Amino acid sequence: MAIPSLKLIILTGSDTPQVRSCWASLRPWLAAQPGVRLVGEFTPSQAIPAELDADMVVVLGGDGSILRGCRQLGARQLPILGINLGRLGFLAELSPHEFQAGLHLLCSGQYSIIEHLMFQCTHFDSTGVQYCDLGLNEVTITSGGSLKMLDIDLRIDDEEVTTFSCDGLIISTPVGSTAHNLSAGGPILRQELQVFTITPICPHTLTVRPIVDSASRVYRLCVKESPSGVMLVIDGQIHRPLLATDHVVVQRAQPTLKLVRLPGYSYYGTLHRKLGWQGQLDYRERRGGSRPGEFSE
């Protein structure tokens, strides 16, 4: 009786020396592992055949490499495991050493697959052309080269919500909440939630705050009197000019990101490590026994 093998697709998420060096050492090691089959190896510019049979996709790089990998997979989202060769690595969390040490768990099926919300962004331009993009992190309208404050209209379903006067607007998934959304003052959302967050960038009115609403709704954006230089940005990787006659629709995508997690994964543990959360300072220890708010000489 044949022993089932773990069929892997490898995505080399970038052409950096670090990625090339990592794959040069991992490739012969993986090829020598019993119970492992490499069924495909692709760069970011190569299409992945829809008929290619694989159990999971291993992405070498950082979180940006996983964003590109999701678009390469398109409507057929296979489980993804990220090997972090970038900086933060919220999605691509394992180091090469941790991947090697955990391979036996993958081969024996001792892992979980967590599904995450993805979005579809449709850009309707003034000529009637529609640009449809699958994304994972966020859709951003930014003032870009215009260097001007924008008036951005937001409708949710068929209801007019408000007009934001701001430098830009972000519609983020929970996965994207720790990316551009976080730097703009938006909330951190647990990644499994089925919601979008709308976060204005540098709003003119200080009472304007981020909004969190259901992923089952449809979000429509347009820019009044859009000056030259305004851009629509998808996952920080796709950039298109946005005119006053255009509008953008963001909604839940049918595919979901399927992230492979090894035993012991903790979302809050990841936040603690990646964001440098160190907890409350112990003033008694640091200040020679004084109470919080007191200072000892």
Secondary structure as GFF3:
##gff-version 3
##sequence-region A 1 297
A	DSSP	beta_strand	6	12	.	.	.	ID=ss1
A	DSSP	alpha_helix	17	31	.	.	.	ID=ss2
A	DSSP	beta_strand	36	42	.	.	.	ID=ss3
A	DSSP	beta_strand	56	61	.	.	.	ID=ss4
A	DSSP	alpha_helix	63	73	.	.	.	ID=ss5
A	DSSP	beta_strand	80	84	.	.	.	ID=ss6
A	DSSP	alpha_helix	96	107	.	.	.	ID=ss7
A	DSSP	beta_strand	112	116	.	.	.	ID=ss8
A	DSSP	beta_strand	119	124	.	.	.	ID=ss9
A	DSSP	beta_strand	130	135	.	.	.	ID=ss10
A	DSSP	beta_strand	138	142	.	.	.	ID=ss11
A	DSSP	three_ten_helix	144	146	.	.	.	ID=ss12
A	DSSP	beta_strand	150	156	.	.	.	ID=ss13
A	DSSP	beta_strand	159	166	.	.	.	ID=ss14
A	DSSP	beta_strand	168	172	.	.	.	ID=ss15
A	DSSP	three_ten_helix	175	178	.	.	.	ID=ss16
A	DSSP	alpha_helix	180	183	.	.	.	ID=ss17
A	DSSP	beta_strand	195	201	.	.	.	ID=ss18
A	DSSP	beta_strand	211	214	.	.	.	ID=ss19
A	DSSP	beta_strand	219	224	.	.	.	ID=ss20
A	DSSP	beta_strand	231	234	.	.	.	ID=ss21
A	DSSP	beta_strand	238	241	.	.	.	ID=ss22
A	DSSP	beta_strand	247	252	.	.	.	ID=ss23
A	DSSP	beta_strand	257	261	.	.	.	ID=ss24
A	DSSP	alpha_helix	267	274	.	.	.	ID=ss25
A	DSSP	alpha_helix	283	286	.	.	.	ID=ss26
###
